[in-house]
Amino acid sequence: MNAAARPIKNIAFDMGNVLMTFNGPYFATRFSDNDQDAALLQAAYFGRGEWALLDSGTIGYPTMLRIAEAHLPERLWPNLHDMAAHWARYSEPIPEVNDLARRLYEQGYNLYLLSNAGTRIDEQLDHCPAYPLMKGRVVSAEEKLMKPDPAIYELLCKRYGLVPAECLFVDDNADNCVGAKVAGMQAFHFTGDVAALAAAIGVSRQQ
């Protein structure tokens, strides 16, 4: 944060690889018994450009499934269907970030979720420790807006009556942080260093 920045009152977290793991290659290994098939499943589902259309709300999960089927041998369709239905159970909380979010909540910060994700995001959030502490959320597929479009950050602020300059947005994608700054928010590019995140907010890493 620069010296002229306004005090932070609100913190908006991305979900994938900030609060919860998102690792398509790992998920695929849970639904196959060899590395070759796992690689095919990953490439056909999580690895396709159409995944961004799913996150944007442009297509739905049945369409994503049909696209993936078209790029897999039919023998792997049962594995694909099982993976599509259940991969979210293997998305795990990132403990140190969730612990930091809890401490921030206890210190009076307002917490929000701002994520590029599909309409089934609650299958991950239902085991995210920090999510019950949050005052609201903006999810790309639900809004038909995606980061780094400044409009999605502006929507968060308008919906919950937030002053953008008093908000810190945390994301593992640097471009998404740029979008937040264009919208008038402060931003932190998260690369796994929880101590640096805590220091940017102005709190100790542990309490």
Disulfide bonds with the S-S distance in Angstrom:
none
